Amino acid sequence: MSKSDTPQSGKDARRAELTLHRRCRRGVPDALRSLLYRNGDYWYTTALMVCGDEQSASQAVTETWHRLLRKLGGWRFAGGLERRAGKTLLNILASQCSYQQAKDALQSASQMGPEEMIAMPEGLAGELLAVVDETSDRIGRAYQTRRRALWIAQVGLGTVVAVAAAIAVWAVLMANQVSMTQVSWGCVQQRVIAQDLSGTVADAMSEFVFSEAQSQESSTVLQRAGLVLEEIANAQKTASPLMMRYLAERSRAEHLAEGLQSVADCFSGQIRTELMNAALILEEVENW
């Protein structure tokens, strides 16, 4: 395993990290495995520097992984996953030596390249991956519980503000008849990213599964709309007219804006508002 990522710009790296963390908080097994693959050797190398033997180092990494997954399945979780895991490992190692020694080991390991780190034993890696299979469902349920609690807390003022903002944005767009320009593309992309609309669609698909009362057609609309929104969010800052035309024709051919509005009527509260926002974005895309 290796802690390093493929080379990319700082902004793209940050976006990829946030995406991974968001998927981990939702209990997506592949994302949790990816988190372990990215950091496993780093944690193990740090623990080995302090403990001096493989068994104690493996126990420290195992305890770190268990604590991190328990936190993910808790009522509240904030901050970056890798930073939280580093602090957890630091506290565990500090019980075996001084805090400063553990901190120095953590910093030394962070400065190593992938080829300099000591790889986790296959047995330990398999054990930690098995924990992912056991806990991912619980983490996903905890995430859904947190989301529902947030919607309830924001159903008053939050809903009014979101609806008013959506109506204001739509009125401005309709009044000025925004043309197919780079300004239009940048505006749409920023809103898709800022409002995490692809994440909203993914949450709606989870609600379909949770309620067990939705049609295959609605699930297909959500899936296709989510792919278009994710493609917009992950594209470059500037897009060619060909790219914009492709997205517009694709959305029109699949009737995504109209379909997403119909799906939104199946929900209430915050998620309905966010889906309506996504539908408005797709309707603007279809006008390119």
N, C-alpha and C positions, 0 to 999 in steps of 0.2 A: 504494500500500500504506500501511497505517497501523499504528502500534504500539499503539494504544489498543483496549480491549475495550468491549463494551456495558456500560452502567452496571449494577452489581449489588453486593450486600453484600460486605464483605471476605471473609467465610467462603465464600460461593459462588464468588467470584473465585479464591480459593486452591484450592478443590476443582476448578474448571475447569482451572486451571493444572496441577495435579497429574495430572489425567486426560490433558491434552495431552502432558505430558512422558512419561507412561507409554506412551502410544501411539507417541510418537516413538522411544522406546527399543526398541519392538517392530518398528520399521521400517515403520509404516503410512504409505503415501505421502500420504494426505490430511492426516494430522497433521503431517508434515514440511512440506508446503506451507503449512499454517496457521501453523506456526512462522515461516516466512519472511514470510508476509503480515503477521503481527503486528509483526515487528521490522525488516523490510527498509528502510523509510524512515528509521528511527532509526539503523541502522548506516550507511546511505549519507550521511545528514546529518552524522553525527559525522566520517566519513572525509573528507567534503568540507571541513569546517571546518579540518582539519589539512592535507590535501593541496593544496587550492586549485584543483585541476583535476579534471574528471570522469573522465579515464582512470585517474589514480592512485587516486582514490576507489573506482572500480569494481574495480580490482585488489585493493585492501585488503578490500573486502566479499567478493569472490570467494574470496580466500584464507581469510578467516574462515569462510565457509560450508563450504569443502572440509575445513578442519581440524576443524570441529565434526562433520561427517558421518563423518570418519575416526575420531574419538574414539568416536562412537556405535557404530561397527562394531568397536571394539576389545574386548579381553578384559575391561576394567574401565571403568566410567563411573559417576561419582557427582556429586551436586550438581545444581542447577537448570540447565536448558539455556540459558536466557536469560542467567543470570549467567555461565556458562561462555563463552558467545559474546561477552559484553561484555569479559571478561578477555582473550580471544583477540584481539579487535579492538584492545584497548588495547595489547597487546604488539606487534602488527603496526605500529600507528601510532607507537609509541614509537621504532621504528627510523628514522623519518623526521623526528622532532622530539624534544623532551625528553619524559620520562615525564609530568611535571606538565602540560605543554601538552596531551598526549593525554588525560590524565585530566580536565582542565577541559573539553575539548570533549565528552567522553562525558557529563559531568554537565550541561553546558548543553543538550545535545540531549535528555536525559532529562526536562528541565523544560519542553520545548516541547509545545504541543498538536499534534494530528494535522494541522491546517490550516497550522501554521507550518513543518512539516518539508518537506524537499525530496524529492519522489517519486523513487524509483529509475527509471532509464530502462527502457523496455519491453524493450529488447534485453538488458540485464543481468538483468532479472527472468526472461525466458525462458530465458536460459542457466543461471541457478541452479535453476530448476524442472526443467530437463532433467537436472541432476545428481541430483535426487531419484529420477527414474525409473531412473537407472543404478545407484544405491547402495542403494535401499530393500530389495532382496532380501538383499544382503550384511548389512545391519544386522539384518534379521529373523533370519537364520541365526546371527549372533553372539549375539543375545538368547537364542535357543533353547539355544545352547551354554552360556551363562552360567547359564541356568535349570537345565539338567541337571547342571552341576557343583555348583550349590547344593544340589540334591536329594541328590546323592551325599554331600556333606559333612554334611548334616543327617539322613541316613537313620537314624542310631542314636538319639541322645538326643532330637533334634528330633521324630522320628516318635512316640516313646513319650510325650513331653510333649503333643504335639498330640492323640493318641488319648485319653490320660487326661483332658485338658481337655474334649474333646468328650463323653466318657462322663459326666463329672461334671456338665457343663452340662445334658445331656439328662436325667440322673437327677433333678436339681433341678427341671427343668421338669415332668417327669412326676409327681414327688412332690407338688408344690404345685398342679398343674393350673392353670397360669396362664390367667387369663380374658382376654377380648378387651377390653383396657384400653389406655390410653395408655402405661402402664408397659411392657406387653408389646410395643407397637409400638416404643418407644424402645430397648428391649433388643435386639430383632431388628435394627433399623436400625443400631445401633452395632456389632453383631457383623458384619453384612454389610460395613460400611465398614472396620472395623478389620482383618478378615481378607481384604479385597479379593476377595470371593467371585465377583463378576462377572468380575474379571480371571482368577481361577482357571478359570472355565468357558471363557473365551476361550483360555486356554493349552491346555486340554484339546482344544478344537476344532483348534488348531494341531497338537497331537499326532496327532489323527485323520488330518490331511492328511499328516503326516510318516510315519506308519506305513503308510498306504495299505491298511488292513485293517479298516476299520470301516464299518458300515452307514449308509444314509441315515436310518433311524429313529433311531439313536443321535445323529447330527448334529442332527436336528430337536429331540430332547430337550434337547441342550446349548444350542442356539440359543434355544429358548423359556424354558428355565430362566435363561439369562443375561439375557434381557430382563426377566423378573420381578425378579431380584435387582438389576439396574441401576435399575429403577423404584423399588424400595424405598430404595436408597442415595441416589437423587437427589430423593426426596420431601421434604416439609417435616418438621420435627421432630415435629409433632403431626399425626395423620391422623384423618379422620372415620371413624365405624363403616362408612359406605358404602364408603369407599376400602378398608378392611381386608377387608370382605366381598367386594368385587370381586376383590381379589388372591387370597383364599382360594378362591373359586369357580373362578377361572381356573386356579389350580394344580391343584385337584381334577379339573376337567374334562379337563385334559391329562395327568393322572397324573404330574406332574413329579417329586415326591419319590421315588416308586417307580421311575420311569424313570431318574432320576439315580443311584440306588443301583445299578441294574443296569449302568449305564455305568461307574460307579466300579470295578466288579469287573473291567473290562477293563484297568485300570491297576494299577500297583504303586508302592510308595514314597510320597513326599510328596504327589504329585498325587492319588493314591487317597484319602489321608487328607483332603485339602482338599475333594475332591468329596463325600466322605461328610459332612463338616461342612456343605457346602452343601445336601445332601439332608436333613439333620436340620433345617436352617433352614426349608426348604420344607415339611417335614412339620409343623412348628410353625405355619407360615402356614396350612396347610390345616385346622388345628384352630381357627382363629379363628371 
